Amino acid sequence: MTAYSPSVLKGSFLEFCDCFTICPCWVNETPDEDHCSALYVWRFDEESRLDGYSLADKSIAAASYHARQRGTQSAFFVDDTLDIIVQQRLLDLFINASSGDAEPNDLFNRSGLDGLQRLMGSVVQTGTAHFDWQPPGSRPPGSSRSSDRHSVSLTIEGTLLASAEYRDAYMNRNRAGEPRSKPLRLKDTALHDELALVGKVVVQDVGRFELAVAALPGPGFVYSGRAGMSSRFDYTRPQH
């Protein structure tokens, strides 16, 4: 650990949910079928660190459930390969922000994660999980060919908690129904404020989404063809 090292908290943000095409939460509307189960994953860049500890390629995730209005219940899971001190510090930062208990002078909270309170509601479970990432261009286990899909799974003590897979980004189409050359991107959405995201979000087509968290309402499920988003986040603590 390096003394007085400023924290850098930035990286990739992924969202998967059981709504269709685009989750209505992004435009501040009622979720499809009047409820929404979602998985949010934050993966830290190489330069990310917290109180001097490296967060490079590590992750934290939140599973949530809400009915017509956001802010019902959620569960947070931190990367099990992190030092236990860092696990607790990272959980504390995210959970304190989402519960509204962070101190007013907490510069990390002021960076925007206080918006999680509106999105995540009551935190009913915390824990560690093993994150398995398969970025585009990698070879899935047992395959000799690289994949153009991006997948992520979370397991706890060998039990699968969540698994999701992006297919190609959801494409704009012209009047003839032909795909355009660029994926659909959104900016200035409702969740930009609540998640303090940076830049535009890319609308994704989720090939497979599986979620099973006993502490949350509703049964576990496996869906295909549901909604997803990818973006960037930067919760870096300002230097004094």
DRENDO-1510 file (C-alpha; in Angstrom, 1 decimal, always signed):
<recs>
REC; n; res; u; v; w
REC; 1; MET; +0.0; +0.0; +0.0 .
REC; 2; THR; +1.2; +3.5; -0.9 .
REC; 3; ALA; +0.6; +6.2; +1.7 .
REC; 4; TYR; -1.6; +9.2; +0.7 .
REC; 5; SER; -2.1; +7.7; -2.8 .
REC; 6; PRO; -5.2; +9.4; -4.3 .
REC; 7; SER; -8.0; +7.1; -5.3 .
REC; 8; VAL; -8.9; +6.5; -8.9 .
REC; 9; LEU; -12.2; +4.8; -9.5 .
REC; 10; LYS; -13.1; +4.5; -13.2 .
REC; 11; GLY; -13.9; +1.8; -15.7 .
REC; 12; SER; -16.6; +0.0; -17.6 .
REC; 13; PHE; -20.2; -0.2; -16.6 .
REC; 14; LEU; -22.6; -3.0; -17.7 .
REC; 15; GLU; -26.3; -3.4; -17.1 .
REC; 16; PHE; -28.6; -6.4; -17.9 .
REC; 17; CYS; -32.3; -6.6; -17.0 .
REC; 18; ASP; -35.4; -8.5; -17.9 .
REC; 19; CYS; -37.1; -5.7; -19.7 .
REC; 20; PHE; -37.2; -5.6; -23.5 .
REC; 21; THR; -35.0; -3.7; -26.0 .
REC; 22; ILE; -34.3; -0.7; -23.7 .
REC; 23; CYS; -35.0; -0.8; -20.0 .
REC; 24; PRO; -37.6; +2.0; -19.4 .
REC; 25; CYS; -35.6; +3.1; -16.3 .
REC; 26; TRP; -33.2; +4.9; -18.6 .
REC; 27; VAL; -36.1; +7.2; -19.7 .
REC; 28; ASN; -37.7; +7.3; -16.2 .
REC; 29; GLU; -40.7; +5.2; -17.2 .
REC; 30; THR; -42.5; +2.2; -15.6 .
REC; 31; PRO; -40.6; -1.1; -16.3 .
REC; 32; ASP; -42.0; -3.6; -18.7 .
REC; 33; GLU; -44.6; -6.0; -17.0 .
REC; 34; ASP; -44.6; -3.6; -14.0 .
REC; 35; HIS; -41.4; -5.0; -12.5 .
REC; 36; CYS; -37.7; -5.2; -13.2 .
REC; 37; SER; -34.9; -7.5; -12.1 .
REC; 38; ALA; -31.4; -6.2; -13.1 .
REC; 39; LEU; -27.7; -6.8; -12.7 .
REC; 40; TYR; -25.3; -3.9; -12.7 .
REC; 41; VAL; -21.6; -4.5; -12.9 .
REC; 42; TRP; -18.7; -2.1; -12.5 .
REC; 43; ARG; -15.3; -3.3; -13.8 .
REC; 44; PHE; -12.3; -1.1; -12.8 .
REC; 45; ASP; -9.6; +0.0; -15.3 .
REC; 46; GLU; -5.9; -0.8; -14.9 .
REC; 47; GLU; -5.1; +2.5; -13.2 .
REC; 48; SER; -7.9; +2.3; -10.6 .
REC; 49; ARG; -7.0; +2.1; -7.0 .
REC; 50; LEU; -8.6; +2.7; -3.6 .
REC; 51; ASP; -6.6; +4.2; -0.7 .
REC; 52; GLY; -3.5; +2.9; -2.4 .
REC; 53; TYR; -4.7; -0.6; -3.2 .
REC; 54; SER; -5.0; -1.6; -6.8 .
REC; 55; LEU; -8.4; -2.3; -8.3 .
REC; 56; ALA; -7.1; -3.2; -11.7 .
REC; 57; ASP; -9.5; -5.6; -13.5 .
REC; 58; LYS; -11.6; -6.1; -10.4 .
REC; 59; SER; -15.3; -5.8; -10.1 .
REC; 60; ILE; -18.3; -5.0; -7.9 .
REC; 61; ALA; -21.9; -5.8; -8.9 .
REC; 62; ALA; -25.4; -5.2; -7.7 .
REC; 63; ALA; -28.5; -7.3; -8.3 .
REC; 64; SER; -31.8; -5.4; -7.8 .
REC; 65; TYR; -35.5; -5.9; -8.0 .
REC; 66; HIS; -38.2; -3.2; -8.1 .
REC; 67; ALA; -41.8; -2.9; -9.1 .
REC; 68; ARG; -43.5; +0.1; -10.7 .
REC; 69; GLN; -41.1; +2.6; -9.0 .
REC; 70; ARG; -37.4; +2.2; -8.6 .
REC; 71; GLY; -35.7; +1.8; -5.3 .
REC; 72; THR; -37.0; -1.5; -3.8 .
REC; 73; GLN; -34.3; -4.0; -2.8 .
REC; 74; SER; -30.8; -4.8; -3.9 .
REC; 75; ALA; -27.8; -7.0; -3.1 .
REC; 76; PHE; -24.1; -6.1; -3.6 .
REC; 77; PHE; -21.3; -8.5; -4.4 .
REC; 78; VAL; -17.6; -7.6; -4.5 .
REC; 79; ASP; -14.7; -9.4; -6.2 .
REC; 80; ASP; -13.5; -12.3; -4.1 .
REC; 81; THR; -9.9; -11.9; -5.4 .
REC; 82; LEU; -9.5; -8.6; -3.6 .
REC; 83; ASP; -7.8; -8.3; -0.2 .
REC; 84; ILE; -10.5; -8.5; +2.5 .
REC; 85; ILE; -9.7; -4.9; +3.6 .
REC; 86; VAL; -10.3; -3.6; +0.1 .
REC; 87; GLN; -13.5; -5.7; -0.2 .
REC; 88; GLN; -15.0; -4.1; +2.9 .
REC; 89; ARG; -13.9; -0.6; +1.9 .
REC; 90; LEU; -15.4; -0.9; -1.5 .
REC; 91; LEU; -18.6; -2.4; -0.2 .
REC; 92; ASP; -18.8; +0.4; +2.4 .
REC; 93; LEU; -18.4; +3.1; -0.3 .
REC; 94; PHE; -21.1; +1.7; -2.5 .
REC; 95; ILE; -23.5; +0.7; +0.3 .
REC; 96; ASN; -23.2; +3.9; +2.2 .
REC; 97; ALA; -23.8; +5.8; -0.9 .
REC; 98; SER; -26.9; +3.8; -1.8 .
REC; 99; SER; -28.3; +3.9; +1.7 .
REC; 100; GLY; -27.8; +7.6; +2.1 .
REC; 101; ASP; -25.5; +7.2; +5.1 .
REC; 102; ALA; -22.3; +8.5; +3.6 .
REC; 103; GLU; -20.8; +11.6; +5.4 .
REC; 104; PRO; -21.4; +15.0; +3.7 .
REC; 105; ASN; -17.7; +15.5; +3.4 .
REC; 106; ASP; -17.1; +12.2; +1.7 .
REC; 107; LEU; -15.7; +13.3; -1.7 .
REC; 108; PHE; -16.3; +9.9; -3.2 .
REC; 109; ASN; -20.0; +10.2; -2.4 .
REC; 110; ARG; -20.2; +13.7; -3.9 .
REC; 111; SER; -18.8; +12.3; -7.2 .
REC; 112; GLY; -22.3; +11.0; -7.9 .
REC; 113; LEU; -22.8; +7.6; -6.3 .
REC; 114; ASP; -25.2; +9.1; -3.9 .
REC; 115; GLY; -27.7; +8.6; -6.8 .
REC; 116; LEU; -27.6; +4.9; -6.1 .
REC; 117; GLN; -30.0; +5.5; -3.2 .
REC; 118; ARG; -32.8; +6.2; -5.6 .
REC; 119; LEU; -31.9; +3.3; -7.8 .
REC; 120; MET; -31.0; +0.5; -5.4 .
REC; 121; GLY; -33.3; +1.1; -2.4 .
REC; 122; SER; -32.7; -1.1; +0.6 .
REC; 123; VAL; -29.6; -3.3; +0.6 .
REC; 124; VAL; -30.7; -6.7; +1.8 .
REC; 125; GLN; -27.6; -8.8; +1.1 .
REC; 126; THR; -23.8; -8.3; +0.7 .
REC; 127; GLY; -21.1; -10.8; -0.1 .
REC; 128; THR; -18.2; -11.8; -2.3 .
REC; 129; ALA; -18.4; -13.4; -5.7 .
REC; 130; HIS; -16.1; -14.8; -8.3 .
REC; 131; PHE; -16.3; -12.8; -11.6 .
REC; 132; ASP; -15.6; -14.6; -14.9 .
REC; 133; TRP; -15.3; -12.2; -17.8 .
REC; 134; GLN; -15.1; -13.2; -21.4 .
REC; 135; PRO; -14.5; -10.0; -23.5 .
REC; 136; PRO; -15.0; -9.9; -27.3 .
REC; 137; GLY; -12.1; -11.6; -29.1 .
REC; 138; SER; -11.4; -14.1; -26.4 .
REC; 139; ARG; -11.9; -17.8; -26.7 .
REC; 140; PRO; -14.6; -19.4; -24.5 .
REC; 141; PRO; -13.6; -22.4; -22.5 .
REC; 142; GLY; -13.4; -25.5; -24.8 .
REC; 143; SER; -13.6; -23.5; -28.0 .
REC; 144; SER; -10.9; -23.1; -30.6 .
REC; 145; ARG; -12.5; -19.9; -32.0 .
REC; 146; SER; -12.7; -16.5; -30.6 .
REC; 147; SER; -16.1; -15.0; -29.8 .
REC; 148; ASP; -17.6; -11.7; -30.8 .
REC; 149; ARG; -19.8; -11.7; -27.6 .
REC; 150; HIS; -19.1; -10.2; -24.2 .
REC; 151; SER; -20.2; -12.3; -21.3 .
REC; 152; VAL; -19.9; -12.1; -17.5 .
REC; 153; SER; -20.8; -14.5; -14.7 .
REC; 154; LEU; -20.8; -14.4; -10.9 .
REC; 155; THR; -20.5; -17.4; -8.7 .
REC; 156; ILE; -20.5; -17.8; -4.9 .
REC; 157; GLU; -18.8; -20.9; -3.5 .
REC; 158; GLY; -19.4; -22.7; -6.8 .
REC; 159; THR; -23.0; -21.7; -7.1 .
REC; 160; LEU; -24.0; -19.6; -10.1 .
REC; 161; LEU; -25.5; -16.3; -9.0 .
REC; 162; ALA; -25.8; -14.6; -12.4 .
REC; 163; SER; -24.7; -15.1; -15.9 .
REC; 164; ALA; -25.3; -12.7; -18.9 .
REC; 165; GLU; -24.1; -12.5; -22.4 .
REC; 166; TYR; -24.1; -9.5; -24.8 .
REC; 167; ARG; -24.6; -10.2; -28.5 .
REC; 168; ASP; -23.7; -7.6; -31.1 .
REC; 169; ALA; -24.8; -4.1; -30.0 .
REC; 170; TYR; -28.4; -3.3; -30.9 .
REC; 171; MET; -28.2; -1.7; -34.3 .
REC; 172; ASN; -30.0; +1.3; -35.7 .
REC; 173; ARG; -32.0; +0.3; -38.8 .
REC; 174; ASN; -33.0; +2.3; -41.8 .
REC; 175; ARG; -36.5; +2.4; -43.3 .
REC; 176; ALA; -35.7; -0.7; -45.4 .
REC; 177; GLY; -34.9; -2.6; -42.2 .
REC; 178; GLU; -31.2; -2.8; -43.0 .
REC; 179; PRO; -28.7; -2.3; -40.2 .
REC; 180; ARG; -26.8; +0.9; -40.1 .
REC; 181; SER; -23.0; +1.0; -39.4 .
REC; 182; LYS; -23.2; +2.3; -35.9 .
REC; 183; PRO; -24.9; +0.9; -32.7 .
REC; 184; LEU; -27.6; +2.8; -31.0 .
REC; 185; ARG; -26.3; +5.2; -28.4 .
REC; 186; LEU; -28.1; +7.4; -25.8 .
REC; 187; LYS; -27.0; +10.4; -23.8 .
REC; 188; ASP; -28.5; +12.5; -21.0 .
REC; 189; THR; -30.7; +9.6; -19.7 .
REC; 190; ALA; -32.3; +9.4; -16.2 .
REC; 191; LEU; -29.7; +6.8; -15.2 .
REC; 192; HIS; -26.8; +9.0; -16.3 .
REC; 193; ASP; -27.6; +11.1; -13.3 .
REC; 194; GLU; -28.3; +8.3; -10.8 .
REC; 195; LEU; -25.2; +6.3; -11.9 .
REC; 196; ALA; -23.0; +9.3; -12.7 .
REC; 197; LEU; -22.0; +7.7; -16.0 .
REC; 198; VAL; -19.5; +9.3; -18.4 .
REC; 199; GLY; -20.4; +9.8; -22.1 .
REC; 200; LYS; -23.0; +7.9; -24.0 .
REC; 201; VAL; -24.5; +4.4; -23.3 .
REC; 202; VAL; -24.6; +1.8; -26.0 .
REC; 203; VAL; -27.8; -0.2; -26.3 .
REC; 204; GLN; -27.0; -3.9; -26.2 .
REC; 205; ASP; -28.9; -7.0; -27.3 .
REC; 206; VAL; -28.6; -9.6; -24.4 .
REC; 207; GLY; -28.4; -13.1; -25.7 .
REC; 208; ARG; -28.9; -14.8; -22.3 .
REC; 209; PHE; -29.6; -13.4; -18.9 .
REC; 210; GLU; -29.7; -15.6; -15.8 .
REC; 211; LEU; -30.2; -14.4; -12.2 .
REC; 212; ALA; -30.9; -16.1; -8.9 .
REC; 213; VAL; -30.6; -14.1; -5.7 .
REC; 214; ALA; -32.6; -15.7; -2.8 .
REC; 215; ALA; -32.7; -12.5; -0.8 .
REC; 216; LEU; -34.5; -10.6; -3.5 .
REC; 217; PRO; -38.3; -10.9; -4.4 .
REC; 218; GLY; -39.3; -13.2; -7.2 .
REC; 219; PRO; -38.0; -16.5; -8.4 .
REC; 220; GLY; -34.8; -17.0; -10.3 .
REC; 221; PHE; -35.0; -16.9; -14.1 .
REC; 222; VAL; -33.3; -17.5; -17.4 .
REC; 223; TYR; -34.2; -15.2; -20.3 .
REC; 224; SER; -33.0; -14.4; -23.8 .
REC; 225; GLY; -33.4; -11.4; -26.0 .
REC; 226; ARG; -33.7; -8.9; -23.1 .
REC; 227; ALA; -32.2; -5.4; -22.5 .
REC; 228; GLY; -28.7; -4.3; -21.8 .
REC; 229; MET; -26.5; -1.3; -21.7 .
REC; 230; SER; -22.8; -0.6; -21.6 .
REC; 231; SER; -21.1; +2.7; -20.7 .
REC; 232; ARG; -18.2; +4.2; -18.7 .
REC; 233; PHE; -18.0; +5.5; -15.1 .
REC; 234; ASP; -15.6; +7.7; -13.2 .
REC; 235; TYR; -16.0; +8.0; -9.5 .
REC; 236; THR; -12.5; +9.3; -8.9 .
REC; 237; ARG; -12.0; +11.0; -5.5 .
REC; 238; PRO; -10.7; +14.5; -6.1 .
REC; 239; GLN; -7.3; +15.4; -4.7 .
REC; 240; HIS; -7.2; +18.0; -2.0 .
</recs>
